[in-house]
Amino acid sequence: MTEEISITQFLARSATIPVIDVRSPSEYSRGHIPGAVNIPLFDDHERKVVGTQYKKVNRETATLSALEFAGKKLASMARDGQKIAGSRKELLLHCWRGGMRSKSMAWLFETLGLTCFVLEGGYRAYRRHLREALKNPLRLNVIGGRTGSGKTELLHYLRQEGAQVVDLEGLANHKGSAFGSLGEAGQPTTEQFENDLHRQLSQLDPAGEIWIEDESRNIGRCVIPEEIYSQMLESEVLFLDIPREERARHIVTHYASYDPEQLRSCILKIERKLGGDRTRDALDFLERKDFFSAVMITLQYYDKSYLYSLEKNHGKYRMIPSDRVDPVKNAVRIHQYLQTAHDDLA
């Protein structure tokens, strides 16, 4: 007998029981519960046919088409479910709203002796739960700094030291600039970005401090949820103030190995902001493999843009001077500032 469970029960059990998403491939690719495996009852074409018949003809006609489509794949789907369930022989299932598709697949898997739990309300209930969860207040330490300040490296170091960290750029597969896609895998949809962010936050202690990097609302094509972005703007930014030359050297170590044509394309993306003369100069330096000089030119735009955004969007920020891009040294500087601020309030 299939048991329907709430979203809180579903997520709690997903730590030990595999999750099967039975929606169509396109639904799954737009956004899914992190870790869920897609075993679609219908492909995209079949789902469209069944849905159209249900709305425009009647339930019986749609059901017969669904049985015809699914009948050809029953054995294959059953084997997949059995393999994923493993020795525990339990599965968590969901479709869009917890209806026919998930309950039909549960019946199939249960004929093989598997125990199935179906998400009440389906993926739609999960998304409602996510939106509410993202509203929870967080204790954010927001790390800021001009381009090339090594903010991501600092976050990674803090995580290694046991701090709670949310790496937005890592979740978005993008470094947040015109050069941000270099060396990255394809970006998720914004919906999937939100799902992955929710999962990462759910694994942290909300009462503890959470370190996060100052970002624009958009990281490539991924949009930071308003519920989180508004809290970032309300938090004090710990601004690493590092000389441009030092940041340029750091950037060169990360980007000089990329295909010159890719770098050229990235520079051209900001041509309107740089201006014609500076763009030509940057491209000329790039052609001569003088990467440092090319980066120094592009930083003129990025530095001005970041400071404008900082002044416009953040109510408070603290400049923390440093002479180099060094995550260990800069972590010490930031902790010293936070300790001093704490002592002043005590």
VOLUMSE-917447 format. One record per atom (N, C-alpha, C): x, y, z; residue in one letter. Coordinates in pm, whole numbers, plus 50000, padded with zeros to 5 digits. Example, Ala and Ser with C-alpha at 12.3 -4.5 7.8 and 13.67 -1.06 7.14 Angstrom:
residues 2
    px    py    pz code
 51319 49431 50780    a
 51230 49550 50780    a
 51320 49670 50780    a
 51285 49775 50708    s
 51367 49894 50714    s
 51290 50003 50787    s
end
This chain:
residues 346
    px    py    pz code
 50085 49880 50000    m
 50000 50000 50000    m
 50088 50125 50000    m
 50071 50211 49900    t
 50151 50332 49890    t
 50115 50430 50000    t
 50217 50487 50064    e
 50195 50586 50169    e
 50231 50724 50118    e
 50137 50819 50132    e
 50166 50958 50098    e
 50225 51027 50220    e
 50331 51104 50199    i
 50397 51171 50311    i
 50415 51319 50279    i
 50431 51399 50383    s
 50447 51544 50367    s
 50586 51577 50316    s
 50605 51702 50274    i
 50733 51745 50221    i
 50841 51739 50329    i
 50809 51771 50454    t
 50910 51763 50560    t
 50953 51619 50585    t
 50856 51527 50583    q
 50889 51385 50598    q
 50971 51336 50478    q
 50932 51382 50360    f
 50997 51340 50236    f
 51145 51381 50237    f
 51171 51507 50270    l
 51309 51556 50270    l
 51392 51489 50380    l
 51331 51463 50494    a
 51403 51396 50602    a
 51444 51255 50560    a
 51353 51184 50495    r
 51382 51046 50455    r
 51477 51040 50335    r
 51485 51150 50259    s
 51571 51148 50140    s
 51719 51138 50175    s
 51751 51155 50303    a
 51891 51140 50346    a
 51936 50995 50334    a
 51841 50901 50339    t
 51877 50758 50335    t
 51802 50678 50229    t
 51696 50735 50173    i
 51615 50663 50073    i
 51626 50735 49939    i
 51652 50663 49829    p
 51662 50728 49697    p
 51532 50796 49655    p
 51547 50908 49583    v
 51433 50985 49533    v
 51421 50963 49383    v
 51301 50927 49339    i
 51271 50909 49196    i
 51175 51018 49151    i
 51215 51093 49053    d
 51133 51196 48990    d
 51075 51135 48864    d
 50942 51115 48859    v
 50880 51045 48745    v
 50827 51142 48639    v
 50858 51270 48653    r
 50813 51367 48553    r
 50890 51350 48422    r
 50847 51422 48320    s
 50912 51412 48189    s
 51053 51471 48194    s
 51138 51435 48098    p
 51276 51486 48097    p
 51286 51638 48098    p
 51199 51708 48025    s
 51208 51854 48022    s
 51167 51915 48156    s
 51069 51857 48223    e
 51030 51905 48356    e
 51147 51888 48453    e
 51211 51772 48446    y
 51324 51742 48534    y
 51440 51837 48508    y
 51469 51865 48382    s
 51584 51950 48349    s
 51561 52095 48391    s
 51437 52139 48393    r
 51409 52277 48438    r
 51438 52293 48586    r
 51415 52189 48662    g
 51440 52196 48805    g
 51393 52070 48874    g
 51475 52018 48965    h
 51440 51896 49036    h
 51499 51899 49176    h
 51448 51814 49262    i
 51501 51802 49397    i
 51644 51749 49385    i
 51743 51817 49444    p
 51882 51771 49432    p
 51897 51625 49474    p
 51966 51549 49390    g
 51988 51409 49417    g
 51884 51316 49358    g
 51771 51371 49311    a
 51666 51288 49254    a
 51709 51229 49121    a
 51668 51105 49095    v
 51696 51037 48969    v
 51569 51040 48884    v
 51583 51070 48757    n
 51468 51081 48668    n
 51437 50947 48601    n
 51321 50890 48635    i
 51266 50775 48562    i
 51129 50821 48512    i
 51123 50881 48394    p
 50998 50941 48347    p
 50894 50837 48306    p
 50773 50855 48356    l
 50664 50769 48311    l
 50632 50797 48165    l
 50636 50925 48127    f
 50614 50966 47987    f
 50730 51053 47941    f
 50764 51043 47813    d
 50858 51141 47758    d
 50780 51269 47730    d
 50848 51372 47680    d
 50784 51503 47664    d
 50666 51497 47566    d
 50682 51426 47456    h
 50574 51415 47357    h
 50456 51340 47417    h
 50481 51230 47484    e
 50373 51150 47542    e
 50297 51230 47648    e
 50369 51304 47728    r
 50303 51385 47831    r
 50212 51489 47768    r
 50256 51550 47659    k
 50174 51650 47591    k
 50046 51587 47535    k
 50058 51469 47476    v
 49941 51401 47419    v
 49840 51368 47528    v
 49888 51307 47638    v
 49798 51268 47747    v
 49732 51391 47808    v
 49809 51497 47831    g
 49754 51618 47890    g
 49650 51684 47803    g
 49675 51687 47673    t
 49579 51748 47579    t
 49450 51669 47575    t
 49460 51536 47572    q
 49340 51452 47570    q
 49261 51466 47699    q
 49329 51479 47811    y
 49260 51494 47939    y
 49178 51623 47942    y
 49237 51730 47888    k
 49169 51859 47891    k
 49061 51873 47784    k
 49090 51821 47663    k
 49002 51849 47549    k
 48908 51734 47512    k
 48938 51612 47557    v
 48852 51498 47523    v
 48785 51450 47652    v
 48847 51356 47722    n
 48797 51312 47851    n
 48903 51230 47924    n
 48876 51201 48049    r
 48971 51130 48134    r
 48997 50989 48081    r
 48893 50922 48034    e
 48908 50783 47989    e
 49002 50773 47869    e
 48986 50862 47773    t
 49072 50861 47654    t
 49217 50887 47693    t
 49236 50983 47780    a
 49372 51014 47825    a
 49434 50896 47900    a
 49354 50829 47982    t
 49405 50714 48058    t
 49446 50601 47965    t
 49366 50575 47863    l
 49400 50468 47768    l
 49530 50499 47694    l
 49549 50626 47654    s
 49673 50664 47587    s
 49791 50649 47683    s
 49770 50687 47810    a
 49876 50674 47910    a
 49917 50528 47927    a
 49818 50439 47933    l
 49847 50296 47947    l
 49922 50243 47826    l
 49884 50291 47708    e
 49952 50246 47586    e
 50097 50292 47584    e
 50121 50416 47622    f
 50258 50468 47624    f
 50342 50395 47729    f
 50286 50382 47849    a
 50363 50324 47959    a
 50385 50175 47943    a
 50288 50106 47881    g
 50296 49960 47871    g
 50422 49910 47804    g
 50471 49987 47708    k
 50590 49945 47634    k
 50718 49955 47719    k
 50708 50030 47831    k
 50831 50058 47908    k
 50827 50002 48049    k
 50723 49929 48084    l
 50705 49885 48222    l
 50824 49806 48275    l
 50869 49708 48197    a
 50978 49622 48244    a
 51106 49701 48266    a
 51135 49791 48171    s
 51257 49872 48181    s
 51252 49964 48302    s
 51137 50029 48324    m
 51123 50120 48438    m
 51131 50043 48570    m
 51070 49925 48572    a
 51072 49844 48693    a
 51214 49803 48729    a
 51292 49763 48629    r
 51431 49725 48654    r
 51512 49842 48708    r
 51489 49962 48647    d
 51560 50081 48693    d
 51527 50112 48838    d
 51399 50106 48872    g
 51359 50134 49009    g
 51416 50035 49108    g
 51416 49907 49071    q
 51470 49803 49157    q
 51620 49823 49182    q
 51691 49861 49077    k
 51835 49884 49089    k
 51864 50002 49182    k
 51788 50110 49165    i
 51810 50229 49245    i
 51773 50206 49391    i
 51667 50129 49416    a
 51624 50101 49554    a
 51729 50023 49630    a
 51801 49934 49561    g
 51906 49857 49625    g
 51853 49761 49730    g
 51939 49723 49823    s
 51903 49622 49923    s
 51799 49672 50022    s
 51788 49802 50039    r
 51690 49856 50134    r
 51548 49840 50081    r
 51534 49837 49949    k
 51405 49815 49882    k
 51299 49921 49918    k
 51344 50046 49927    e
 51253 50158 49952    e
 51281 50270 49852    e
 51175 50340 49813    l
 51187 50452 49720    l
 51096 50567 49763    l
 51143 50688 49739    l
 51060 50808 49750    l
 51025 50852 49609    l
 50898 50878 49583    l
 50853 50912 49447    l
 50778 51045 49447    l
 50793 51117 49336    h
 50709 51236 49319    h
 50691 51266 49171    h
 50580 51331 49141    c
 50557 51388 49008    c
 50532 51538 49029    c
 50452 51601 48944    w
 50432 51745 48957    w
 50343 51780 49077    w
 50229 51711 49091    r
 50139 51745 49200    r
 50095 51624 49284    r
 50168 51516 49274    g
 50138 51400 49357    g
 50018 51321 49309    g
 49999 51317 49178    g
 49880 51252 49123    g
 49907 51120 49055    g
 49850 51106 48934    m
 49848 50978 48865    m
 49987 50923 48837    m
 50081 51007 48795    r
 50210 50955 48750    r
 50288 50891 48865    r
 50298 50960 48978    s
 50376 50904 49088    s
 50306 50782 49149    s
 50174 50784 49159    k
 50102 50671 49218    k
 50104 50549 49125    k
 50103 50575 48994    s
 50113 50464 48899    s
 50250 50398 48907    s
 50355 50479 48917    m
 50490 50423 48928    m
 50509 50351 49062    m
 50447 50403 49167    a
 50455 50336 49296    a
 50393 50196 49287    a
 50278 50187 49219    w
 50214 50055 49200    w
 50309 49960 49127    w
 50374 50010 49022    l
 50466 49926 48945    l
 50580 49875 49032    l
 50642 49966 49108    f
 50757 49926 49189    f
 50714 49832 49303    f
 50593 49852 49354    e
 50548 49767 49464    e
 50518 49625 49418    e
 50492 49604 49288    t
 50473 49468 49238    t
 50603 49388 49246    t
 50716 49460 49259    l
 50845 49393 49274    l
 50886 49381 49421    l
 50797 49417 49511    g
 50827 49405 49653    g
 50893 49527 49714    g
 50894 49639 49640    l
 50953 49762 49694    l
 50849 49838 49776    l
 50898 49912 49877    t
 50812 49999 49956    t
 50827 50140 49902    t
 50714 50204 49871    c
 50719 50337 49808    c
 50646 50440 49893    c
 50706 50559 49900    f
 50646 50673 49967    f
 50630 50785 49864    f
 50509 50834 49846    v
 50479 50936 49745    v
 50466 51072 49812    v
 50529 51172 49753    l
 50525 51308 49806    l
 50387 51369 49785    l
 50321 51400 49894    e
 50190 51464 49887    e
 50206 51605 49827    e
 50135 51630 49719    g
 50145 51760 49654    g
 50255 51769 49551    g
 50341 51665 49544    g
 50443 51657 49440    g
 50549 51767 49445    g
 50616 51784 49331    y
 50724 51882 49319    y
 50673 52024 49349    y
 50546 52048 49319    r
 50489 52180 49347    r
 50492 52209 49498    r
 50467 52106 49580    a
 50473 52124 49726    a
 50617 52152 49770    a
 50712 52087 49704    y
 50853 52110 49735    y
 50890 52255 49707    y
 50846 52309 49594    r
 50880 52447 49560    r
 50813 52546 49656    r
 50693 52517 49701    r
 50629 52604 49802    r
 50708 52601 49933    r
 50749 52481 49971    h
 50829 52466 50093    h
 50960 52543 50081    h
 51024 52536 49965    l
 51151 52604 49941    l
 51135 52755 49957    l
 51031 52810 49897    r
 51011 52956 49903    r
 50995 53003 50047    r
 50924 52926 50126    e
 50906 52963 50267    e
 51037 52949 50344    e
 51112 52842 50314    a
 51238 52818 50386    a
 51340 52928 50358    a
 51342 52980 50235    l
 51439 53083 50200    l
 51413 53216 50271    l
 51295 53230 50332    k
 51262 53352 50405    k
 51323 53353 50546    k
 51371 53238 50590    n
 51426 53231 50726    n
 51546 53325 50741    n
 51554 53399 50850    p
 51667 53492 50869    p
 51798 53417 50888    p
 51904 53474 50832    l
 52036 53414 50839    l
 52136 53513 50898    l
 52239 53462 50962    r
 52347 53546 51014    r
 52460 53544 50911    r
 52456 53640 50821    l
 52548 53641 50709    l
 52671 53727 50735    l
 52786 53672 50701    n
 52910 53750 50689    n
 52939 53761 50540    n
 52921 53880 50484    v
 52933 53899 50339    v
 53073 53951 50306    v
 53147 53873 50227    i
 53282 53911 50187    i
 53276 53986 50055    i
 53325 54109 50056    g
 53329 54190 49936    g
 53471 54220 49894    g
 53482 54287 49782    g
 53614 54323 49730    g
 53608 54336 49580    g
 53697 54418 49525    r
 53699 54436 49380    r
 53739 54306 49311    r
 53715 54301 49182    t
 53748 54182 49103    t
 53894 54143 49122    t
 53914 54012 49143    g
 54050 53961 49159    g
 54100 53959 49302    g
 54012 53985 49399    s
 54054 53990 49539    s
 54065 53852 49603    s
 54030 53748 49531    g
 54042 53613 49586    g
 53933 53579 49685    g
 53812 53634 49663    k
 53702 53612 49757    k
 53659 53465 49760    k
 53655 53402 49641    t
 53615 53261 49637    t
 53717 53173 49707    t
 53846 53201 49684    e
 53951 53124 49751    e
 53941 53140 49903    e
 53906 53260 49947    l
 53890 53285 50090    l
 53775 53202 50146    l
 53663 53196 50073    l
 53550 53114 50117    l
 53590 52968 50129    l
 53663 52918 50029    h
 53705 52778 50032    h
 53797 52751 50152    h
 53883 52846 50183    y
 53972 52829 50298    y
 53890 52826 50428    y
 53795 52917 50440    l
 53711 52922 50560    l
 53634 52791 50577    l
 53587 52734 50466    r
 53515 52607 50473    r
 53608 52496 50523    r
 53731 52497 50473    q
 53829 52397 50519    q
 53855 52409 50669    q
 53844 52531 50719    e
 53868 52556 50861    e
 53744 52529 50947    e
 53637 52481 50883    g
 53518 52443 50958    g
 53407 52546 50961    g
 53423 52658 50890    a
 53318 52760 50887    a
 53203 52717 50796    a
 53086 52772 50822    q
 52970 52748 50735    q
 52978 52843 50616    q
 52979 52789 50496    v
 53000 52868 50375    v
 52895 52834 50271    v
 52846 52936 50202    v
 52762 52918 50083    v
 52837 52978 49965    v
 52872 52895 49868    d
 52946 52940 49750    d
 52847 52959 49634    d
 52795 53080 49620    l
 52695 53107 49518    l
 52751 53086 49378    l
 52875 53128 49356    e
 52934 53112 49223    e
 52956 52965 49191    e
 52990 52886 49291    g
 53005 52743 49271    g
 52874 52678 49234    g
 52765 52720 49299    l
 52633 52666 49269    l
 52587 52708 49130    l
 52626 52829 49088    a
 52584 52882 48959    a
 52675 52840 48844    a
 52789 52777 48876    n
 52889 52743 48773    n
 52928 52867 48691    n
 52955 52975 48761    h
 52987 53102 48694    h
 53057 53193 48794    h
 53158 53268 48748    k
 53234 53354 48838    k
 53181 53496 48845    k
 53070 53522 48777    g
 53002 53649 48797    g
 53053 53767 48718    g
 53130 53746 48611    s
 53176 53857 48527    s
 53167 53814 48381    s
 53212 53901 48291    a
 53212 53866 48148    a
 53303 53746 48122    a
 53398 53722 48213    f
 53490 53610 48201    f
 53444 53490 48285    f
 53327 53503 48345    g
 53283 53409 48446    g
 53255 53268 48400    g
 53228 53249 48271    s
 53196 53114 48222    s
 53320 53033 48187    s
 53437 53099 48181    l
 53559 53028 48142    l
 53592 52917 48242    l
 53613 52797 48189    g
 53651 52685 48273    g
 53538 52626 48355    g
 53416 52671 48332    e
 53302 52622 48408    e
 53215 52529 48324    e
 53144 52439 48392    a
 53044 52358 48324    a
 52924 52447 48292    a
 52830 52395 48213    g
 52711 52473 48180    g
 52634 52512 48305    g
 52572 52628 48301    q
 52497 52677 48416    q
 52364 52603 48432    q
 52319 52586 48557    p
 52185 52533 48579    p
 52081 52640 48548    p
 51955 52602 48541    t
 51849 52701 48533    t
 51841 52774 48667    t
 51777 52889 48669    t
 51760 52961 48795    t
 51681 52876 48895    t
 51582 52803 48845    e
 51503 52717 48934    e
 51591 52612 49001    e
 51680 52549 48923    q
 51767 52447 48981    q
 51871 52510 49074    q
 51917 52629 49039    f
 52008 52705 49126    f
 51942 52728 49262    f
 51816 52766 49262    e
 51742 52786 49387    e
 51731 52656 49465    e
 51702 52545 49394    n
 51690 52415 49460    n
 51822 52375 49527    n
 51932 52394 49454    d
 52063 52357 49508    d
 52102 52448 49625    d
 52067 52576 49615    l
 52096 52670 49723    l
 52015 52632 49848    l
 51890 52600 49830    h
 51805 52558 49942    h
 51863 52436 50011    h
 51909 52339 49931    r
 51965 52219 49992    r
 52091 52252 50073    r
 52178 52339 50016    q
 52300 52374 50087    q
 52269 52445 50218    q
 52172 52537 50214    l
 52135 52609 50336    l
 52072 52516 50440    l
 51995 52418 50393    s
 51928 52326 50486    s
 52027 52239 50561    s
 52149 52227 50510    q
 52251 52145 50575    q
 52334 52225 50676    q
 52305 52356 50686    l
 52379 52443 50777    l
 52295 52476 50900    l
 52362 52520 51005    d
 52294 52565 51126    d
 52254 52712 51108    d
 52125 52741 51095    p
 52083 52880 51070    p
 52116 52974 51184    p
 52139 52919 51303    a
 52172 53004 51417    a
 52319 53045 51415    a
 52401 52975 51337    g
 52543 53006 51329    g
 52573 53104 51216    g
 52694 53159 51216    e
 52736 53250 51111    e
 52754 53176 50979    e
 52712 53239 50871    i
 52727 53182 50737    i
 52804 53281 50651    i
 52913 53234 50592    w
 52996 53319 50507    w
 52950 53308 50363    w
 52942 53424 50297    i
 52892 53428 50160    i
 52961 53544 50087    i
 52975 53532 49956    e
 53042 53637 49878    e
 52941 53740 49830    e
 52981 53866 49834    d
 52899 53973 49778    d
 52885 53953 49628    d
 52763 53954 49577    e
 52737 53929 49436    e
 52634 54028 49383    e
 52632 54043 49251    s
 52519 54109 49187    s
 52400 54014 49194    s
 52281 54064 49167    r
 52162 53977 49174    r
 52174 53862 49075    r
 52234 53888 48958    n
 52252 53784 48857    n
 52395 53733 48859    n
 52409 53601 48861    i
 52540 53537 48845    i
 52532 53462 48713    i
 52580 53525 48606    g
 52554 53470 48474    g
 52404 53475 48450    g
 52345 53361 48416    r
 52201 53358 48392    r
 52122 53317 48516    r
 52191 53284 48625    c
 52124 53244 48749    c
 52092 53369 48832    c
 51972 53373 48888    v
 51928 53487 48967    v
 51919 53446 49114    v
 51986 53521 49200    i
 51981 53493 49344    i
 51838 53521 49394    i
 51778 53429 49468    p
 51642 53451 49518    p
 51632 53580 49599    p
 51525 53652 49581    e
 51506 53779 49651    e
 51514 53760 49802    e
 51463 53647 49853    e
 51464 53621 49995    e
 51607 53622 50052    e
 51703 53574 49974    i
 51843 53570 50017    i
 51914 53700 49983    i
 51888 53751 49862    y
 51959 53872 49817    y
 51929 53991 49907    y
 51804 54003 49953    s
 51770 54117 50039    s
 51846 54109 50171    s
 51869 53987 50222    q
 51947 53972 50345    q
 52095 54006 50321    q
 52146 53974 50202    m
 52284 54010 50170    m
 52300 54161 50169    m
 52202 54232 50111    l
 52211 54378 50103    l
 52201 54443 50241    l
 52129 54378 50331    e
 52111 54435 50465    e
 52230 54407 50556    e
 52318 54317 50515    s
 52432 54279 50598    s
 52551 54370 50571    s
 52635 54386 50670    e
 52759 54461 50650    e
 52854 54385 50558    e
 52912 54454 50461    v
 53008 54392 50370    v
 53148 54408 50427    v
 53220 54297 50438    l
 53359 54300 50481    l
 53443 54311 50356    l
 53482 54435 50323    f
 53542 54468 50194    f
 53694 54456 50198    f
 53748 54358 50126    l
 53893 54343 50115    l
 53946 54447 50017    l
 54024 54539 50068    d
 54078 54648 49986    d
 54221 54614 49945    d
 54237 54558 49826    i
 54366 54508 49778    i
 54409 54588 49655    i
 54536 54627 49645    p
 54582 54707 49530    p
 54552 54640 49396    p
 54528 54724 49295    r
 54491 54673 49163    r
 54601 54587 49103    r
 54726 54627 49118    e
 54835 54551 49059    e
 54841 54409 49114    e
 54821 54397 49244    e
 54822 54264 49309    e
 54706 54179 49257    e
 54590 54240 49243    r
 54474 54167 49193    r
 54494 54125 49047    r
 54557 54213 48968    a
 54583 54180 48828    a
 54675 54059 48816    a
 54778 54055 48900    r
 54869 53940 48897    r
 54795 53811 48934    r
 54705 53823 49029    h
 54626 53705 49071    h
 54537 53657 48956    h
 54474 53751 48887    i
 54385 53715 48777    i
 54464 53647 48664    i
 54583 53699 48635    v
 54665 53640 48528    v
 54694 53494 48556    v
 54722 53460 48681    t
 54752 53319 48714    t
 54633 53229 48687    t
 54512 53284 48688    h
 54392 53203 48667    h
 54345 53199 48522    h
 54372 53305 48446    y
 54311 53316 48314    y
 54408 53309 48196    y
 54537 53328 48220    a
 54632 53334 48108    a
 54639 53204 48029    a
 54600 53094 48090    s
 54610 52964 48022    s
 54494 52937 47928    s
 54393 53022 47928    y
 54276 52999 47841    y
 54306 53038 47697    y
 54227 52983 47607    d
 54240 53011 47464    d
 54229 53163 47442    d
 54327 53224 47373    p
 54323 53369 47348    p
 54194 53415 47281    p
 54138 53331 47197    e
 54013 53369 47130    e
 53898 53378 47230    e
 53897 53290 47330    q
 53796 53298 47434    q
 53812 53426 47515    q
 53937 53460 47548    l
 53965 53583 47623    l
 53926 53706 47541    l
 53954 53701 47413    r
 53918 53813 47324    r
 53766 53832 47324    r
 53694 53722 47314    s
 53548 53728 47313    s
 53495 53788 47443    s
 53557 53754 47555    c
 53513 53807 47683    c
 53538 53957 47694    c
 53652 54003 47644    i
 53682 54146 47645    i
 53580 54223 47561    i
 53544 54166 47447    l
 53449 54233 47358    l
 53310 54244 47421    l
 53280 54158 47517    k
 53150 54166 47584    k
 53136 54295 47664    k
 53247 54351 47708    i
 53241 54475 47787    i
 53295 54594 47708    i
 53301 54582 47576    e
 53355 54689 47493    e
 53282 54821 47515    e
 53150 54816 47524    r
 53074 54939 47541    r
 53110 55008 47673    r
 53136 54929 47777    k
 53172 54986 47907    k
 53316 55036 47910    k
 53404 54961 47843    l
 53545 54999 47841    l
 53570 55122 47754    l
 53497 55129 47644    g
 53524 55232 47544    g
 53614 55178 47434    g
 53603 55236 47318    g
 53675 55186 47201    g
 53825 55184 47217    g
 53884 55292 47268    d
 54031 55300 47278    d
 54085 55197 47377    d
 54022 55187 47493    r
 54072 55092 47593    r
 54051 54948 47549    r
 53942 54924 47476    t
 53918 54789 47425    t
 54026 54751 47326    t
 54059 54843 47236    r
 54165 54814 47137    r
 54299 54791 47206    r
 54327 54872 47307    d
 54453 54854 47380    d
 54457 54717 47449    d
 54346 54681 47513    a
 54341 54553 47584    a
 54359 54436 47488    a
 54295 54445 47370    l
 54307 54338 47271    l
 54448 54331 47214    l
 54511 54449 47200    d
 54649 54452 47150    d
 54744 54386 47251    d
 54727 54418 47379    f
 54809 54354 47482    f
 54785 54203 47485    f
 54660 54164 47466    l
 54627 54022 47465    l
 54697 53950 47351    l
 54697 54013 47233    e
 54762 53952 47116    e
 54912 53937 47139    e
 54970 54031 47214    r
 55114 54025 47243    r
 55145 53940 47366    r
 55038 53876 47422    k
 55050 53792 47542    k
 55098 53871 47665    k
 55071 54000 47663    d
 55097 54083 47781    d
 54968 54082 47864    d
 54943 53971 47930    f
 54816 53952 47999    f
 54798 54050 48115    f
 54908 54083 48182    f
 54898 54175 48295    f
 54844 54310 48251    f
 54898 54364 48143    s
 54852 54495 48096    s
 54707 54490 48048    s
 54669 54380 47985    a
 54530 54364 47940    a
 54436 54361 48060    a
 54474 54289 48164    v
 54389 54280 48284    v
 54380 54415 48353    v
 54491 54489 48361    m
 54489 54620 48425    m
 54389 54713 48358    m
 54375 54703 48227    i
 54278 54786 48156    i
 54136 54745 48191    i
 54108 54614 48189    t
 53971 54569 48216    t
 53931 54600 48361    t
 54029 54601 48451    l
 53997 54629 48592    l
 53952 54773 48612    l
 53989 54862 48521    q
 53942 55000 48532    q
 53789 55003 48530    q
 53731 54921 48442    y
 53584 54913 48435    y
 53527 54841 48555    y
 53583 54722 48587    y
 53526 54642 48694    y
 53537 54710 48830    y
 53648 54781 48855    d
 53663 54850 48983    d
 53558 54960 48999    d
 53542 55036 48895    k
 53444 55146 48899    k
 53303 55090 48915    k
 53273 54984 48842    s
 53139 54925 48847    s
 53111 54868 48985    s
 53209 54800 49045    y
 53185 54737 49175    y
 53165 54842 49285    y
 53247 54947 49283    l
 53233 55050 49386    l
 53100 55123 49373    l
 53055 55144 49250    y
 52925 55207 49229    y
 52814 55120 49289    y
 52821 54990 49261    s
 52721 54897 49314    s
 52724 54891 49465    s
 52845 54893 49522    l
 52860 54888 49667    l
 52795 55009 49732    l
 52825 55127 49680    e
 52770 55250 49737    e
 52619 55257 49721    e
 52569 55206 49608    k
 52426 55217 49578    k
 52342 55117 49657    k
 52393 54995 49672    n
 52309 54887 49724    n
 52330 54853 49871    n
 52448 54880 49925    h
 52475 54837 50062    h
 52472 54955 50158    h
 52398 54937 50266    g
 52389 55043 50365    g
 52516 55058 50446    g
 52590 54949 50463    k
 52711 54957 50546    k
 52816 54859 50493    k
 52940 54906 50498    y
 53052 54819 50462    y
 53176 54867 50535    y
 53268 54776 50555    r
 53391 54807 50627    r
 53510 54772 50539    r
 53594 54872 50510    m
 53716 54849 50433    m
 53819 54778 50520    m
 53869 54665 50473    i
 53973 54590 50543    i
 54095 54584 50451    i
 54193 54670 50474    p
 54308 54677 50382    p
 54394 54552 50389    p
 54446 54514 50270    s
 54539 54402 50261    s
 54630 54429 50142    s
 54753 54381 50151    d
 54848 54410 50043    d
 54864 54295 49946    d
 54790 54185 49968    r
 54805 54071 49877    r
 54679 53985 49875    r
 54669 53901 49770    v
 54560 53804 49759    v
 54609 53676 49826    v
 54572 53661 49950    d
 54618 53548 50030    d
 54504 53507 50123    d
 54438 53394 50097    p
 54320 53357 50177    p
 54350 53341 50325    p
 54467 53287 50358    v
 54501 53266 50499    v
 54519 53400 50569    v
 54599 53486 50508    k
 54626 53617 50567    k
 54498 53700 50576    k
 54417 53697 50471    n
 54297 53779 50470    n
 54189 53725 50563    n
 54188 53594 50585    a
 54096 53538 50684    a
 54130 53590 50823    a
 54260 53598 50854    v
 54305 53650 50983    v
 54262 53796 50997    v
 54280 53875 50891    r
 54245 54018 50896    r
 54095 54036 50923    r
 54014 53957 50855    i
 53870 53969 50872    i
 53828 53925 51011    i
 53885 53817 51060    h
 53851 53771 51195    h
 53893 53874 51300    h
 54007 53939 51277    q
 54051 54043 51370    q
 53952 54158 51373    q
 53903 54197 51256    y
 53803 54304 51253    y
 53676 54263 51326    y
 53627 54141 51299    l
 53504 54094 51363    l
 53520 54086 51514    l
 53637 54042 51560    q
 53662 54034 51705    q
 53663 54173 51768    q
 53727 54267 51698    t
 53728 54405 51748    t
 53590 54463 51755    t
 53510 54439 51651    a
 53372 54489 51648    a
 53290 54427 51760    a
 53314 54296 51784    h
 53244 54227 51893    h
 53282 54285 52028    h
 53412 54310 52047    d
 53459 54366 52174    d
 53402 54506 52198    d
 53388 54582 52091    d
 53335 54718 52105    d
 53189 54717 52149    d
 53116 54611 52107    l
 52975 54602 52144    l
 52956 54542 52283    l
 53058 54470 52329    a
 53047 54402 52459    a
 53047 54501 52576    a
end
